[in-house]
Amino acid sequence: MPGMGGVAAVGRRAARPPILFISGYTADKELPGPLLAKPFRPDALLKAVAGLLGGSH
C-alpha cells in the first residue's frame, strides 16, 4: 500500500488471518502478532506456525 509499511497495512485489516512476522530487526518494533527472529531453525518455524493454527508440536 503506498505510503504505508507492511505492519501498518496488516494492522488496518478488519478480519485478520493468523500472521507470523519474520524479521532480523526485533528490538524496535511493536507488532500486532508473534515474531520469529532471524536466523531461525526449521523446527522453530514449524512450532511457530503450529502455534498460530492452534496445534501443538
N, CA, C and O atoms as a GROMACS GRO file, in nm:
protein
  228
    1MET      N    1   0.084  -0.116   0.000
    1MET     CA    2   0.000   0.000   0.000
    1MET      C    3   0.089   0.123   0.000
    1MET      O    4   0.178   0.134   0.085
    2PRO      N    5   0.069   0.213  -0.090
    2PRO     CA    6   0.154   0.332  -0.097
    2PRO      C    7   0.149   0.414   0.032
    2PRO      O    8   0.043   0.436   0.090
    3GLY      N    9   0.268   0.457   0.075
    3GLY     CA   10   0.276   0.541   0.194
    3GLY      C   11   0.257   0.469   0.325
    3GLY      O   12   0.242   0.533   0.429
    4MET      N   13   0.256   0.337   0.322
    4MET     CA   14   0.229   0.260   0.444
    4MET      C   15   0.319   0.137   0.445
    4MET      O   16   0.327   0.065   0.346
    5GLY      N   17   0.385   0.112   0.556
    5GLY     CA   18   0.467  -0.008   0.569
    5GLY      C   19   0.382  -0.131   0.589
    5GLY      O   20   0.260  -0.121   0.608
    6GLY      N   21   0.443  -0.246   0.583
    6GLY     CA   22   0.370  -0.372   0.595
    6GLY      C   23   0.298  -0.390   0.727
    6GLY      O   24   0.185  -0.439   0.729
    7VAL      N   25   0.360  -0.349   0.837
    7VAL     CA   26   0.297  -0.364   0.969
    7VAL      C   27   0.172  -0.277   0.977
    7VAL      O   28   0.069  -0.323   1.028
    8ALA      N   29   0.178  -0.155   0.930
    8ALA     CA   30   0.062  -0.068   0.933
    8ALA      C   31  -0.050  -0.122   0.845
    8ALA      O   32  -0.167  -0.114   0.882
    9ALA      N   33  -0.015  -0.177   0.732
    9ALA     CA   34  -0.116  -0.233   0.642
    9ALA      C   35  -0.186  -0.352   0.706
    9ALA      O   36  -0.308  -0.365   0.694
   10VAL      N   37  -0.112  -0.437   0.773
   10VAL     CA   38  -0.172  -0.553   0.839
   10VAL      C   39  -0.262  -0.509   0.953
   10VAL      O   40  -0.369  -0.566   0.972
   11GLY      N   41  -0.220  -0.408   1.028
   11GLY     CA   42  -0.298  -0.361   1.142
   11GLY      C   43  -0.431  -0.302   1.103
   11GLY      O   44  -0.522  -0.295   1.186
   12ARG      N   45  -0.447  -0.260   0.979
   12ARG     CA   46  -0.571  -0.196   0.934
   12ARG      C   47  -0.673  -0.296   0.880
   12ARG      O   48  -0.787  -0.257   0.851
   13ARG      N   49  -0.638  -0.420   0.865
   13ARG     CA   50  -0.731  -0.520   0.812
   13ARG      C   51  -0.840  -0.550   0.914
   13ARG      O   52  -0.811  -0.566   1.032
   14ALA      N   53  -0.961  -0.559   0.869
   14ALA     CA   54  -1.074  -0.586   0.959
   14ALA      C   55  -1.071  -0.730   1.010
   14ALA      O   56  -1.070  -0.753   1.131
   15ALA      N   57  -1.070  -0.826   0.921
   15ALA     CA   58  -1.065  -0.967   0.958
   15ALA      C   59  -0.923  -1.016   0.935
   15ALA      O   60  -0.876  -1.020   0.821
   16ARG      N   61  -0.856  -1.052   1.042
   16ARG     CA   62  -0.716  -1.090   1.029
   16ARG      C   63  -0.697  -1.241   1.036
   16ARG      O   64  -0.739  -1.304   1.132
   17PRO      N   65  -0.634  -1.298   0.936
   17PRO     CA   66  -0.592  -1.438   0.947
   17PRO      C   67  -0.469  -1.443   1.038
   17PRO      O   68  -0.408  -1.339   1.064
   18PRO      N   69  -0.431  -1.559   1.085
   18PRO     CA   70  -0.309  -1.567   1.166
   18PRO      C   71  -0.189  -1.518   1.085
   18PRO      O   72  -0.171  -1.558   0.970
   19ILE      N   73  -0.109  -1.433   1.146
   19ILE     CA   74   0.009  -1.378   1.080
   19ILE      C   75   0.130  -1.401   1.168
   19ILE      O   76   0.127  -1.372   1.287
   20LEU      N   77   0.237  -1.451   1.108
   20LEU     CA   78   0.364  -1.468   1.176
   20LEU      C   79   0.463  -1.372   1.112
   20LEU      O   80   0.488  -1.380   0.992
   21PHE      N   81   0.517  -1.281   1.190
   21PHE     CA   82   0.617  -1.188   1.140
   21PHE      C   83   0.754  -1.252   1.152
   21PHE      O   84   0.786  -1.312   1.254
   22ILE      N   85   0.835  -1.239   1.047
   22ILE     CA   86   0.970  -1.292   1.046
   22ILE      C   87   1.063  -1.177   1.012
   22ILE      O   88   1.049  -1.114   0.907
   23SER      N   89   1.158  -1.149   1.102
   23SER     CA   90   1.246  -1.035   1.080
   23SER      C   91   1.378  -1.052   1.154
   23SER      O   92   1.386  -1.122   1.255
   24GLY      N   93   1.480  -0.988   1.102
   24GLY     CA   94   1.608  -0.980   1.170
   24GLY      C   95   1.615  -0.859   1.260
   24GLY      O   96   1.706  -0.847   1.342
   25TYR      N   97   1.519  -0.768   1.246
   25TYR     CA   98   1.513  -0.648   1.328
   25TYR      C   99   1.405  -0.668   1.433
   25TYR      O  100   1.286  -0.655   1.403
   26THR      N  101   1.445  -0.700   1.554
   26THR     CA  102   1.347  -0.740   1.655
   26THR      C  103   1.332  -0.643   1.770
   26THR      O  104   1.236  -0.654   1.846
   27ALA      N  105   1.423  -0.548   1.788
   27ALA     CA  106   1.424  -0.469   1.910
   27ALA      C  107   1.332  -0.348   1.908
   27ALA      O  108   1.283  -0.308   2.014
   28ASP      N  109   1.307  -0.288   1.794
   28ASP     CA  110   1.242  -0.158   1.795
   28ASP      C  111   1.102  -0.155   1.736
   28ASP      O  112   1.054  -0.047   1.702
   29LYS      N  113   1.037  -0.266   1.722
   29LYS     CA  114   0.903  -0.266   1.662
   29LYS      C  115   0.803  -0.335   1.754
   29LYS      O  116   0.833  -0.438   1.814
   30GLU      N  117   0.684  -0.276   1.765
   30GLU     CA  118   0.574  -0.343   1.833
   30GLU      C  119   0.485  -0.399   1.722
   30GLU      O  120   0.436  -0.324   1.637
   31LEU      N  121   0.466  -0.528   1.723
   31LEU     CA  122   0.394  -0.594   1.615
   31LEU      C  123   0.258  -0.644   1.663
   31LEU      O  124   0.242  -0.678   1.780
   32PRO      N  125   0.161  -0.649   1.572
   32PRO     CA  126   0.028  -0.699   1.609
   32PRO      C  127   0.018  -0.851   1.602
   32PRO      O  128  -0.090  -0.905   1.578
   33GLY      N  129   0.128  -0.920   1.623
   33GLY     CA  130   0.127  -1.065   1.619
   33GLY      C  131   0.262  -1.120   1.661
   33GLY      O  132   0.353  -1.042   1.691
   34PRO      N  133   0.277  -1.252   1.662
   34PRO     CA  134   0.402  -1.313   1.706
   34PRO      C  135   0.514  -1.288   1.605
   34PRO      O  136   0.491  -1.270   1.486
   35LEU      N  137   0.638  -1.288   1.657
   35LEU     CA  138   0.756  -1.263   1.577
   35LEU      C  139   0.851  -1.380   1.587
   35LEU      O  140   0.878  -1.430   1.696
   36LEU      N  141   0.900  -1.426   1.473
   36LEU     CA  142   1.006  -1.526   1.466
   36LEU      C  143   1.131  -1.452   1.421
   36LEU      O  144   1.136  -1.401   1.310
   37ALA      N  145   1.231  -1.446   1.508
   37ALA     CA  146   1.352  -1.370   1.479
   37ALA      C  147   1.448  -1.452   1.393
   37ALA      O  148   1.468  -1.571   1.416
   38LYS      N  149   1.506  -1.385   1.294
   38LYS     CA  150   1.609  -1.447   1.210
   38LYS      C  151   1.741  -1.442   1.283
   38LYS      O  152   1.763  -1.348   1.360
   39PRO      N  153   1.828  -1.535   1.263
   39PRO     CA  154   1.807  -1.661   1.193
   39PRO      C  155   1.730  -1.757   1.282
   39PRO      O  156   1.734  -1.747   1.405
   40PHE      N  157   1.660  -1.850   1.220
   40PHE     CA  158   1.585  -1.949   1.296
   40PHE      C  159   1.602  -2.086   1.230
   40PHE      O  160   1.639  -2.097   1.114
   41ARG      N  161   1.575  -2.187   1.309
   41ARG     CA  162   1.586  -2.325   1.259
   41ARG      C  163   1.449  -2.369   1.206
   41ARG      O  164   1.346  -2.316   1.248
   42PRO      N  165   1.447  -2.464   1.115
   42PRO     CA  166   1.319  -2.510   1.060
   42PRO      C  167   1.221  -2.558   1.167
   42PRO      O  168   1.100  -2.537   1.153
   43ASP      N  169   1.271  -2.620   1.273
   43ASP     CA  170   1.180  -2.667   1.378
   43ASP      C  171   1.116  -2.550   1.453
   43ASP      O  172   1.003  -2.563   1.500
   44ALA      N  173   1.185  -2.437   1.463
   44ALA     CA  174   1.126  -2.318   1.526
   44ALA      C  175   1.014  -2.262   1.440
   44ALA      O  176   0.912  -2.217   1.492
   45LEU      N  177   1.032  -2.264   1.308
   45LEU     CA  178   0.927  -2.219   1.217
   45LEU      C  179   0.805  -2.310   1.227
   45LEU      O  180   0.692  -2.263   1.235
   46LEU      N  181   0.828  -2.440   1.228
   46LEU     CA  182   0.719  -2.535   1.241
   46LEU      C  183   0.641  -2.514   1.370
   46LEU      O  184   0.518  -2.517   1.370
   47LYS      N  185   0.712  -2.494   1.480
   47LYS     CA  186   0.646  -2.472   1.609
   47LYS      C  187   0.565  -2.342   1.609
   47LYS      O  188   0.454  -2.338   1.662
   48ALA      N  189   0.620  -2.235   1.549
   48ALA     CA  190   0.551  -2.107   1.545
   48ALA      C  191   0.423  -2.116   1.461
   48ALA      O  192   0.319  -2.064   1.501
   49VAL      N  193   0.431  -2.182   1.347
   49VAL     CA  194   0.313  -2.196   1.260
   49VAL      C  195   0.208  -2.284   1.328
   49VAL      O  196   0.089  -2.254   1.324
   50ALA      N  197   0.252  -2.392   1.390
   50ALA     CA  198   0.157  -2.480   1.461
   50ALA      C  199   0.088  -2.404   1.573
   50ALA      O  200  -0.032  -2.422   1.595
   51GLY      N  201   0.161  -2.317   1.643
   51GLY     CA  202   0.100  -2.237   1.748
   51GLY      C  203  -0.005  -2.141   1.694
   51GLY      O  204  -0.109  -2.121   1.756
   52LEU      N  205   0.023  -2.082   1.578
   52LEU     CA  206  -0.074  -1.991   1.517
   52LEU      C  207  -0.202  -2.062   1.474
   52LEU      O  208  -0.311  -2.006   1.480
   53LEU      N  209  -0.185  -2.185   1.430
   53LEU     CA  210  -0.300  -2.261   1.381
   53LEU      C  211  -0.370  -2.340   1.490
   53LEU      O  212  -0.466  -2.412   1.464
   54GLY      N  213  -0.322  -2.325   1.614
   54GLY     CA  214  -0.390  -2.391   1.726
   54GLY      C  215  -0.346  -2.534   1.749
   54GLY      O  216  -0.405  -2.604   1.830
   55GLY      N  217  -0.243  -2.576   1.680
   55GLY     CA  218  -0.192  -2.711   1.700
   55GLY      C  219  -0.080  -2.710   1.801
   55GLY      O  220  -0.040  -2.604   1.850
   56SER      N  221  -0.030  -2.824   1.831
   56SER     CA  222   0.086  -2.832   1.920
   56SER      C  223   0.193  -2.912   1.852
   56SER      O  224   0.165  -2.998   1.769
   57HIS      N  225   0.316  -2.882   1.887
   57HIS     CA  226   0.429  -2.953   1.829
   57HIS      C  227   0.537  -2.967   1.931
   57HIS      O  228   0.642  -3.025   1.902
   0.00000   0.00000   0.00000
